Amino acid sequence: MKSKSLITYMLLFAVIVSLAIFDLLLIKKTKSLKAKLHEANVYNHTLQSKLEELTPKEALMPAFVLQDLHGKEFDVDKLNSKLTVLIFFSVSDCPVCLEDTPFWEEIKVEFSPKGVNVVGVGEAYDKQDLVRFVSVKKLSFPVLFDKNFKVKQKFGDFITPAKMVVNSKKEILLIRSTTNDIEEQVHAQTEFKRVLTQLLATNAKELR
């Protein structure tokens, strides 16, 4: 009887050890797969960046007029800078927009002296919510009130926050949305600056 009990305990112990080893292997495999997935996402992001750079200019920015936060009409069609970066964002249901605002200011500070205009197109249920957002985040560029994203919908379906680059001919050169992955955000910001610098150089050649 004792012999059978001992065998039973040994079998039970073997099963427990086997399950523990299986769990450890599974955790290790999961971490490996996550690492490979992240590498694949970064690689795909880079490929997409390259593809967007090679994409010919096809779409023209639709003309629109919105009011800024002071109630003054702002006609985007009259912008005649070398390049314009339109930043579409929402204060209603966009947590990533809160994280991305410092980069918008970086773009403005770094590229405005080079002839790039930065304009925000913000959506909110109430204009005062947008006013508070701009004040708290200390945004120094013009921000237009796009109630219910009526203007954004003219440009197509893309996730906010998104940065759109338009040249003086109102050709849409690039649209980039921001993901909620912190590491990918850093990579995307570096890529955006690099591509914007390249577009500036290309645009300067075309204007000669």
C-alpha positions, -999 to +999 in steps of 0.1 A: +000+000+000+028+024+009+046+015-023+015+024-043+012+057-025+048+065-031+044+058-068+013+080-069+032+109-052+061+104-075+039+105-106+021+136-092+054+153-085+066+145-121+034+159-135+038+191-115+074+195-125+065+189-162+038+216-160+062+240-144+088+234-171+061+238-198+050+271-183+086+284-182+091+273-219+058+289-228+067+322-211+101+322-228+085+315-262+059+342-257+086+368-249+105+357-280+074+360-301+066+395-287+102+406-294+100+393-330+065+409-334+079+443-323+108+440-347+084+431-375+062+462-366+092+485-367+104+470-400+069+473-415+067+509-403+100+516-420+088+499-452+056+520-451+077+551-447+098+543-477+066+534-497+050+567-488+081+586-499+079+569-533+041+575-536+035+600-564+016+632-555-020+624-564-044+639-539-051+676-537-061+691-504-098+701-504-104+738-498-120+747-465-125+775-441-126+771-403-126+795-374-096+797-351-101+798-313-107+836-314-136+832-339-116+845-368-120+827-401-089+809-413-087+800-450-062+772-453-064+775-491-045+808-488-015+793-471+015+798-494+044+786-474+068+760-488+051+732-468+023+731-443+019+705-416-018+700-407-021+682-374-055+666-369-064+657-334-093+652-310-098+663-274-129+641-270-116+605-272-079+605-281-055+596-253-026+595-277-032+631-287-023+641-251+011+623-254+019+635-289+016+673-283+052+679-273+063+666-307+039+690-325+057+719-308+091+704-318+080+704-354+069+741-351+101+752-334+125+733-356+108+737-390+090+771-389+123+789-396+128+767-426+095+778-442+071+752-428+038+763-415+021+743-387-017+744-382-038+723-358-072+711-367-089+701-335-122+683-329-142+687-297-178+685-285-175+720-272-151+747-284-141+756-248-128+720-244-105+727-273-095+761-259-085+745-225-066+717-243-045+743-263-039+763-232-028+734-210-006+720-237+008+754-245+004+750-283+019+780-300+006+775-335-028+783-349-055+758-340-088+756-359-121+742-345-134+714-366-167+704-349-175+667-354-146+664-377-166+676-407-135+689-424-113+660-415-138+636-432-131+654-465-095+641-464-104+604-459-103+578-431-072+580-409-066+577-372-059+607-351-036+622-341-023+625-377+001+648-394-005+658-430+022+675-451+009+697-480+029+718-504+022+752-518+003+736-547-020+721-521-008+686-530-009+661-501+026+646-498+023+626-467-002+615-440+012+599-408-009+587-378+005+582-343+002+548-326-002+542-289+031+522-287+057+544-270+087+528-288+070+531-321+062+567-314+098+576-309+107+558-341+079+575-360+089+609-348+125+605-360+112+592-393+087+621-397+114+647-392+137+629-417+110+627-443+099+663-437+135+674-442+136+654-474+104+669-487+116+704-479+147+697-501+127+682-529+102+710-528+130+736-530+143+720-561+109+720-577+104+757-570+137+767-588 
